């Protein structure tokens, strides 16, 4: 299940020429069966397979091995498993090697983000502040609707679903099997249909968006690529090489949603009807299509994903405290996520679901090129060995001297200092990325929204104070960049386009 890369062995020569046998440790009894099960002559569970011909391993090369050509001084552990690499004990052992090793899977990500049911339960768990009650339920629904859809996990949520259906008789509902993927088993039901739905099957049910934004009469969603480099506290970035997926046929207002090809945007469903090239746009094409609305829409997407990820921070904290003990933070972990987002006709974004193992193997060359760029940028950001202590000290001094933080910094512990160091290192290669968290908050309304969510999540007092410092450090980064002659990173340019009157954006 674990691949230990001696990076010097891969510094030269084509990646596709590497034999899989030279990559995997001697853990043959624990071989990653998920990737090898479809090969008939696997020779001792696949250890001698040719990476040039086996599809899933080629995907693995593109996503992980190719990037490690640039790594010179640091061990990298590449997880072949779909969700996690090791058991808890092995994660605990790696925790002690902070800043000396990195792993491309976050422990328990599959229990928080990577399945429909887990994602739904995680949002409700994090946002439930009290022990139930109508007021608490309304607050949970309010916050979930800020960035996603209400959701119901069946069979346990069946009664609550029927209650909501009764209160919203004009609504339609989209029903998804908990365990299925690639659009399999999904269907739409109106009020009468949802009342007849069995309470014995394992489904995740969400309100069906009846007024989606359409492009040439076709429904679409966006696969946004996100890299999370810390979960406690959260640190996450969005890469602009996203893509848009279109339904194959015109959108229908039929009570059952019409043909699947009209309401599902999964490429695996629709490429049987028209070629993948005609089903996808690169993200920059979509922003060009939006014209003057592009910055506003992109800002809303960044905000929605950031709020969603911050909400799940509390769930990771609970799981780590319960299973690993207080103090475990998965410091060496990072993970690439595929966040699926849809817009309504008013251009409000809704997160549909999160994919913890997004595909990077496309039939469209333009998307493959974007995937390679994304992972090259990710490697450059993550594997940075420069000493940043002096510049970090200067940043903190600037914020303190500005008077924008009235608190003493005595509450900063070693974990927070380590977080600031890693954040500063990643920041040195931030140019192609957009920060999701810590957020860049240049207007009062945004500051209040984030603070209200933090109150709803009932985070600890030191965590709230740390959030304020992170925001001020981020804003100071904007001011420093704008005041210099150096070209600012994309997220700084974008933040100032949205907030041109902000004092941080003026020289």
C-alpha positions as CSV (number, residue, x, y, z in Angstrom):
1,X,0.0,0.0,0.0
2,X,3.0,2.3,0.4
3,X,5.4,3.5,-2.2
4,X,8.6,5.0,-0.9
5,X,10.3,7.1,-3.6
6,X,14.1,7.5,-3.7
7,X,13.8,10.6,-5.8
8,X,17.4,10.6,-7.1
9,X,16.5,7.4,-9.0
10,X,13.9,9.4,-11.0
11,X,15.8,12.6,-11.6
12,X,16.7,11.5,-15.2
13,X,14.9,9.7,-18.0
14,X,11.3,9.4,-19.0
15,X,8.8,8.6,-16.2
16,X,6.9,6.2,-18.4
17,X,10.0,4.0,-18.6
18,X,10.0,3.3,-14.9
19,X,9.2,-0.3,-13.9
20,X,6.6,-0.6,-11.1
21,X,8.8,-3.2,-9.5
22,X,11.4,-0.6,-8.6
23,X,8.8,1.6,-6.9
24,X,7.0,-0.6,-4.4
25,X,8.4,-1.6,-1.1
26,X,8.5,-5.3,-0.1
27,X,5.0,-5.3,1.2
28,X,3.7,-8.0,-1.2
29,X,1.2,-9.4,1.2
30,X,-0.4,-5.9,1.5
31,X,-0.4,-5.1,-2.2
32,X,-2.8,-2.5,-3.4
33,X,-5.4,-4.9,-4.9
34,X,-7.7,-2.1,-5.9
35,X,-5.5,-1.0,-8.7
36,X,-4.3,-4.5,-9.8
37,X,-7.5,-6.5,-9.7
38,X,-8.4,-6.0,-13.4
39,X,-5.1,-7.4,-14.7
40,X,-5.3,-11.1,-15.3
41,X,-1.6,-12.1,-15.3
42,X,-0.6,-9.9,-12.4
43,X,2.5,-11.9,-11.4
44,X,2.5,-11.9,-7.6
45,X,-0.3,-9.3,-7.3
46,X,1.1,-7.1,-10.1
47,X,4.6,-6.2,-9.0
48,X,6.1,-6.5,-12.4
49,X,3.4,-4.7,-14.4
50,X,4.6,-2.3,-17.1
51,X,3.5,1.2,-16.2
52,X,3.3,2.2,-19.9
53,X,0.4,-0.1,-20.6
54,X,-1.7,-0.4,-17.4
55,X,-4.2,2.4,-17.4
56,X,-4.5,3.0,-13.6
57,X,-0.8,2.9,-13.0
58,X,-0.2,5.3,-15.9
59,X,-2.7,7.6,-14.2
60,X,-0.7,7.2,-11.0
61,X,2.5,8.2,-12.8
62,X,0.9,11.3,-14.1
63,X,-0.5,12.3,-10.8
64,X,2.4,11.5,-8.5
65,X,5.6,10.0,-9.9
66,X,6.1,12.6,-12.6
67,X,6.0,15.5,-10.1
68,X,8.7,13.9,-7.9
69,X,11.3,14.6,-10.5
70,X,11.6,18.0,-9.0
71,X,12.0,16.8,-5.4
72,X,15.7,16.7,-4.4
73,X,16.0,16.5,-0.6
74,X,12.9,15.1,0.9
75,X,11.4,11.6,1.0
76,X,7.9,11.4,-0.5
77,X,5.4,8.6,0.2
78,X,2.9,8.0,-2.6
79,X,-0.2,6.2,-1.6
80,X,-1.6,3.8,-4.1
81,X,-4.7,3.1,-2.1
82,X,-7.9,4.9,-3.2
83,X,-8.4,6.5,0.2
84,X,-5.6,6.1,2.7
85,X,-2.1,4.6,2.9
86,X,-1.7,3.0,6.3
87,X,-3.3,2.2,9.6
88,X,-3.5,4.8,12.4
89,X,-0.3,3.6,14.0
90,X,1.8,4.3,10.9
91,X,0.3,7.7,10.5
92,X,1.2,8.4,14.1
93,X,4.8,7.4,13.4
94,X,5.0,9.7,10.4
95,X,3.7,12.6,12.5
96,X,7.0,12.9,14.3
97,X,8.8,13.5,11.0
98,X,7.2,16.9,10.5
99,X,8.7,18.8,7.6
100,X,10.9,15.8,6.6
101,X,8.3,13.8,4.7
102,X,5.0,14.2,3.0
103,X,2.2,11.9,2.2
104,X,-0.5,12.4,-0.5
105,X,-3.4,11.2,1.7
106,X,-5.1,12.8,4.6
107,X,-6.2,10.3,7.3
108,X,-10.0,9.8,7.5
109,X,-10.6,12.0,4.4
110,X,-12.9,9.2,3.2
111,X,-15.0,9.6,6.4
112,X,-15.4,13.4,5.8
113,X,-15.2,14.3,2.2
114,X,-14.9,11.4,-0.2
115,X,-18.3,9.7,-0.1
116,X,-21.7,11.3,-0.5
117,X,-23.1,10.0,2.8
118,X,-20.0,10.9,4.8
119,X,-19.9,14.4,3.4
120,X,-23.6,15.0,4.2
121,X,-23.1,13.7,7.8
122,X,-19.9,15.7,8.3
123,X,-21.6,19.0,7.5
124,X,-24.5,18.3,9.8
125,X,-22.2,17.1,12.6
126,X,-19.9,20.1,12.4
127,X,-22.7,22.7,12.3
128,X,-25.0,21.2,15.0
129,X,-24.2,23.5,17.9
130,X,-26.7,22.3,20.5
131,X,-28.6,19.1,21.1
132,X,-31.1,19.4,18.3
133,X,-34.2,21.6,18.4
134,X,-35.9,23.7,15.7
135,X,-33.5,26.7,16.1
136,X,-30.5,24.5,15.7
137,X,-31.9,22.7,12.7
138,X,-32.6,26.1,11.0
139,X,-29.1,27.3,11.7
140,X,-27.6,24.1,10.2
141,X,-29.7,24.4,7.1
142,X,-28.9,28.1,6.8
143,X,-25.2,27.4,6.8
144,X,-25.3,24.4,4.5
145,X,-27.3,26.4,2.0
146,X,-24.6,29.0,2.0
147,X,-22.3,26.7,0.0
148,X,-24.2,23.5,-0.7
149,X,-27.6,21.7,-0.7
150,X,-29.5,20.3,2.2
151,X,-29.0,16.6,2.2
152,X,-30.6,13.5,3.8
153,X,-28.9,10.1,4.3
154,X,-31.3,7.2,4.0
155,X,-32.6,5.2,5.7
156,X,-31.9,7.0,8.9
157,X,-32.8,10.4,7.5
158,X,-36.1,9.2,5.9
159,X,-38.5,10.9,8.4
160,X,-36.6,14.2,8.1
161,X,-36.7,14.0,4.3
162,X,-40.5,13.4,4.3
163,X,-40.9,16.4,6.6
164,X,-39.0,18.6,4.3
165,X,-40.8,17.3,1.3
166,X,-44.2,18.0,2.9
167,X,-43.1,21.6,3.7
168,X,-41.9,22.0,0.1
169,X,-44.5,20.3,-2.2
170,X,-43.2,22.0,-5.3
171,X,-39.7,20.7,-4.9
172,X,-38.0,18.0,-6.9
173,X,-35.4,15.7,-5.4
174,X,-32.4,14.0,-6.8
175,X,-31.7,10.6,-5.4
176,X,-28.2,9.0,-5.4
177,X,-27.1,5.6,-4.2
178,X,-24.6,5.9,-1.4
179,X,-22.0,3.5,-2.9
180,X,-22.4,4.2,-6.7
181,X,-20.1,6.4,-8.8
182,X,-20.0,7.9,-12.3
183,X,-23.7,8.8,-12.3
184,X,-24.9,5.2,-11.8
185,X,-28.3,4.7,-10.2
186,X,-29.2,8.4,-9.9
187,X,-32.8,9.5,-10.6
188,X,-35.0,12.5,-10.0
189,X,-38.4,12.4,-8.2
190,X,-41.2,15.0,-7.7
191,X,-43.2,15.4,-4.5
192,X,-45.4,12.3,-5.1
193,X,-42.4,10.2,-6.2
194,X,-40.4,11.1,-3.1
195,X,-43.3,10.1,-0.9
196,X,-43.3,6.6,-2.5
197,X,-39.5,6.2,-2.1
198,X,-38.6,3.2,0.0
199,X,-37.2,3.8,3.4
200,X,-35.0,0.6,3.2
201,X,-32.5,1.6,0.5
202,X,-29.2,3.4,1.2
203,X,-29.6,6.8,-0.7
204,X,-28.4,10.3,-0.3
205,X,-31.2,12.7,-1.3
206,X,-30.8,16.4,-2.1
207,X,-33.1,19.1,-3.5
208,X,-33.0,19.1,-7.3
209,X,-31.9,22.5,-8.6
210,X,-34.8,23.5,-10.9
211,X,-33.2,26.7,-12.1
212,X,-29.6,25.9,-13.1
213,X,-27.6,28.3,-15.1
214,X,-27.6,26.9,-18.7
215,X,-25.1,27.3,-21.5
216,X,-26.7,27.0,-24.9
217,X,-29.7,25.2,-23.2
218,X,-27.5,22.6,-21.6
219,X,-26.9,22.0,-17.9
220,X,-23.3,22.0,-16.6
221,X,-21.1,21.7,-13.5
222,X,-17.5,22.5,-12.7
223,X,-14.8,20.2,-11.4
224,X,-12.6,22.5,-9.3
225,X,-9.2,21.2,-8.2
226,X,-8.2,21.9,-4.6
227,X,-5.1,21.0,-2.7
228,X,-5.5,20.8,1.1
229,X,-2.1,21.0,2.8
230,X,-3.4,21.0,6.4
231,X,-6.7,20.2,8.1
232,X,-5.9,21.3,11.7
233,X,-6.0,24.2,11.2
234,X,-7.2,24.3,7.6
235,X,-4.9,25.4,4.8
236,X,-6.1,25.0,1.3
237,X,-5.6,26.3,-2.3
238,X,-7.5,26.3,-5.5
239,X,-5.9,25.8,-8.9
240,X,-7.3,27.7,-11.9
241,X,-6.9,24.6,-14.2
242,X,-10.4,23.5,-13.5
243,X,-12.8,22.3,-16.2
244,X,-16.5,22.4,-17.0
245,X,-18.6,19.3,-17.8
246,X,-21.8,19.6,-19.9
247,X,-24.8,17.4,-20.1
248,X,-25.1,15.8,-23.6
249,X,-28.7,16.9,-24.3
250,X,-30.9,20.0,-23.7
251,X,-32.1,20.6,-20.1
252,X,-35.6,19.4,-19.4
253,X,-38.2,20.5,-16.8
254,X,-39.9,17.1,-16.8
255,X,-41.0,15.9,-13.4
256,X,-38.5,13.1,-13.4
257,X,-35.8,15.3,-14.8
258,X,-36.1,13.9,-18.3
259,X,-33.3,11.8,-19.8
260,X,-30.2,11.2,-17.7
261,X,-28.2,12.9,-20.4
262,X,-30.1,16.1,-19.8
263,X,-29.5,16.4,-16.0
264,X,-26.3,14.4,-15.4
265,X,-23.0,15.9,-16.4
266,X,-20.8,12.9,-15.7
267,X,-18.4,12.4,-18.6
268,X,-18.8,8.6,-18.3
269,X,-22.5,8.9,-18.9
270,X,-22.5,11.4,-21.7
271,X,-19.4,10.4,-23.8
272,X,-21.5,7.5,-25.1
273,X,-23.6,10.1,-26.9
274,X,-21.1,12.8,-28.0
275,X,-17.2,12.9,-27.8
276,X,-15.5,14.2,-24.6
277,X,-14.1,17.2,-26.4
278,X,-17.7,18.4,-27.0
279,X,-18.6,17.8,-23.3
280,X,-16.0,19.9,-21.7
281,X,-14.6,23.3,-21.5
282,X,-11.4,24.4,-19.9
283,X,-12.2,26.8,-17.0
284,X,-10.8,29.9,-18.7
285,X,-13.2,29.3,-21.6
286,X,-16.1,29.4,-19.1
287,X,-14.8,32.6,-17.5
288,X,-14.5,34.2,-20.9
289,X,-18.1,33.2,-21.6
290,X,-19.2,34.9,-18.4
291,X,-17.6,38.2,-19.5
292,X,-18.0,41.0,-16.9
293,X,-19.5,38.5,-14.4
294,X,-16.5,36.3,-14.3
295,X,-14.7,37.8,-11.3
296,X,-17.9,37.9,-9.2
297,X,-18.8,34.3,-10.0
298,X,-15.2,33.1,-9.4
299,X,-15.2,35.0,-6.0
300,X,-18.4,33.2,-5.0
301,X,-16.9,29.8,-5.9
302,X,-13.7,30.5,-3.9
303,X,-15.8,31.6,-0.9
304,X,-18.2,28.6,-1.1
305,X,-15.3,26.0,-1.1
306,X,-13.4,27.8,1.6
307,X,-16.5,27.9,3.9
308,X,-17.2,24.2,3.2
309,X,-13.6,23.2,4.0
310,X,-13.5,25.2,7.2
311,X,-16.8,23.6,8.3
312,X,-15.2,20.1,8.0
313,X,-12.1,21.1,10.1
314,X,-14.1,20.5,13.2
315,X,-15.0,17.0,12.1
316,X,-11.3,16.1,11.5
317,X,-10.6,17.4,15.0
318,X,-13.2,15.2,16.6
319,X,-12.0,12.1,14.7
320,X,-8.3,12.7,15.5
321,X,-9.0,13.4,19.1
322,X,-11.1,10.3,19.5
323,X,-9.0,7.8,17.5
324,X,-5.5,9.2,17.6
325,X,-5.4,11.3,20.7
326,X,-5.3,15.1,21.2
327,X,-2.3,16.6,19.4
328,X,-2.4,14.5,16.3
329,X,-3.0,16.8,13.3
330,X,-1.7,14.8,10.2
331,X,0.9,17.5,9.7
332,X,2.7,15.7,6.9
333,X,-0.5,15.0,4.9
334,X,-1.9,16.7,1.8
335,X,-4.5,15.7,-0.6
336,X,-5.9,16.7,-4.0
337,X,-9.7,17.1,-4.1
338,X,-12.1,17.4,-7.0
339,X,-14.9,19.7,-5.8
340,X,-18.0,19.6,-8.1
341,X,-19.9,22.9,-8.2
342,X,-23.1,24.0,-10.0
343,X,-24.5,27.5,-10.5
344,X,-28.2,28.6,-10.3
345,X,-29.6,31.1,-12.7
346,X,-28.6,33.9,-10.3
347,X,-25.0,32.6,-10.4
348,X,-25.0,31.4,-6.9
349,X,-22.6,28.3,-6.5
350,X,-23.6,25.1,-4.8
351,X,-21.1,22.4,-3.9
352,X,-22.6,19.1,-5.1
353,X,-20.0,16.7,-3.7
354,X,-16.3,16.3,-3.1
355,X,-14.2,13.6,-4.8
356,X,-11.1,12.6,-2.8
357,X,-9.6,10.7,-5.7
358,X,-10.3,12.9,-8.7
359,X,-9.5,11.4,-12.1
360,X,-6.5,12.8,-13.9
361,X,-6.6,10.5,-16.9
362,X,-8.7,12.1,-19.7
363,X,-9.3,11.3,-23.3
364,X,-9.2,15.1,-24.1
365,X,-5.6,16.2,-24.6
366,X,-6.4,19.7,-23.3
367,X,-7.5,18.4,-19.9
368,X,-4.5,16.1,-19.7
369,X,-2.2,19.1,-20.2
370,X,-4.1,20.9,-17.5
371,X,-3.7,18.0,-15.1
372,X,0.1,17.8,-15.6
373,X,0.4,21.6,-15.0
374,X,-1.7,21.3,-11.8
375,X,0.5,18.6,-10.3
376,X,3.8,20.3,-11.3
377,X,2.6,23.5,-9.6
378,X,1.5,21.5,-6.6
379,X,4.9,19.9,-6.2
380,X,6.7,23.2,-6.5
381,X,4.5,24.6,-3.8
382,X,4.8,21.7,-1.4
383,X,8.4,20.8,-1.6
384,X,10.1,24.0,-0.5
385,X,13.3,23.8,1.6
386,X,14.0,27.6,2.1
387,X,14.4,29.1,5.5
388,X,11.5,31.5,6.0
389,X,11.9,32.3,9.7
390,X,13.3,35.8,9.3
391,X,10.6,36.8,6.8
392,X,7.9,35.3,8.9
393,X,9.1,37.2,11.9
394,X,9.0,40.4,9.8
395,X,5.4,39.6,8.7
396,X,4.2,39.1,12.2
397,X,5.9,42.3,13.4
398,X,4.3,44.3,10.6
399,X,0.8,43.1,11.6
400,X,1.4,43.7,15.3
401,X,2.8,47.2,14.7
402,X,-0.1,48.1,12.4
403,X,-2.4,48.0,15.4
404,X,-4.9,45.8,13.6
405,X,-4.5,43.0,16.2
406,X,-5.1,44.0,19.8
407,X,-4.5,40.6,21.3
408,X,-1.3,39.4,22.8
409,X,0.4,36.6,20.8
410,X,1.2,34.6,23.9
411,X,-1.4,32.0,22.9
412,X,0.6,30.9,19.9
413,X,1.8,27.3,20.5
414,X,4.3,25.2,18.7
415,X,1.7,23.8,16.3
416,X,0.6,27.3,15.3
417,X,4.2,28.3,14.7
418,X,4.8,25.2,12.6
419,X,1.6,26.1,10.6
420,X,2.8,29.6,10.0
421,X,6.2,28.3,8.8
422,X,4.6,25.9,6.3
423,X,2.2,28.5,5.1
424,X,5.0,30.9,4.5
425,X,7.0,28.2,2.6
426,X,4.0,27.4,0.4
427,X,3.4,31.1,-0.2
428,X,6.7,31.4,-1.9
429,X,5.4,29.3,-4.9
430,X,1.8,30.6,-4.7
431,X,1.7,32.5,-8.0
432,X,-0.6,30.1,-9.9
433,X,-2.8,29.3,-6.9
434,X,-5.8,31.0,-5.1
435,X,-5.9,30.8,-1.3
436,X,-9.1,29.3,0.0
437,X,-8.0,29.3,3.6
438,X,-6.7,31.5,5.2
439,X,-9.0,33.7,3.2
440,X,-8.3,37.1,1.8
441,X,-11.0,39.3,3.4
442,X,-10.8,42.8,2.2
443,X,-14.3,44.0,3.1
444,X,-16.3,44.1,6.4
445,X,-19.2,41.9,5.1
446,X,-16.8,39.0,4.3
447,X,-15.1,39.3,7.6
448,X,-18.4,39.1,9.4
449,X,-19.6,36.0,7.4
450,X,-16.5,34.0,8.3
451,X,-16.6,35.1,11.9
452,X,-20.3,34.0,12.2
453,X,-19.4,30.6,10.7
454,X,-16.6,30.2,13.3
455,X,-19.1,31.0,16.0
456,X,-21.5,28.4,14.7
457,X,-18.7,25.9,14.6
458,X,-18.0,26.7,18.2
459,X,-14.2,26.6,17.7
460,X,-11.9,27.1,20.6
461,X,-11.0,30.6,21.7
462,X,-7.3,30.2,20.7
463,X,-8.4,29.0,17.3
464,X,-10.7,32.1,16.8
465,X,-7.8,34.4,17.7
466,X,-5.5,32.4,15.4
467,X,-8.0,32.9,12.5
468,X,-7.8,36.7,13.1
469,X,-4.0,36.6,12.8
470,X,-4.1,34.5,9.7
471,X,-6.5,36.9,8.0
472,X,-4.4,39.9,8.9
473,X,-1.2,38.2,7.7
474,X,-3.0,37.5,4.4
475,X,-4.2,41.0,4.1
476,X,-0.7,42.4,4.9
477,X,0.6,40.1,2.1
478,X,-1.8,41.9,-0.3
479,X,-0.7,45.3,0.8
480,X,3.0,44.4,0.6
481,X,2.7,43.0,-2.9
482,X,0.6,45.9,-4.3
483,X,3.1,48.3,-2.9
484,X,6.1,46.6,-4.6
485,X,7.1,46.4,-8.2
486,X,6.8,42.7,-8.3
487,X,3.9,41.1,-10.1
488,X,1.4,39.8,-7.6
489,X,0.1,36.3,-7.4
490,X,-3.2,35.6,-9.1
491,X,-5.2,35.5,-5.9
492,X,-3.9,39.0,-4.9
493,X,-4.7,40.4,-8.3
494,X,-8.2,38.9,-8.2
495,X,-8.9,40.1,-4.6
496,X,-8.1,43.6,-5.5
497,X,-10.2,43.5,-8.7
498,X,-13.1,42.6,-6.5
499,X,-12.2,45.2,-3.8
500,X,-10.6,48.1,-5.6
501,X,-11.5,50.5,-2.9
502,X,-9.8,48.5,-0.1
503,X,-6.9,50.3,1.6
504,X,-4.8,47.1,1.2
505,X,-5.1,47.4,-2.6
506,X,-3.8,51.0,-2.9
507,X,-0.2,51.9,-3.2
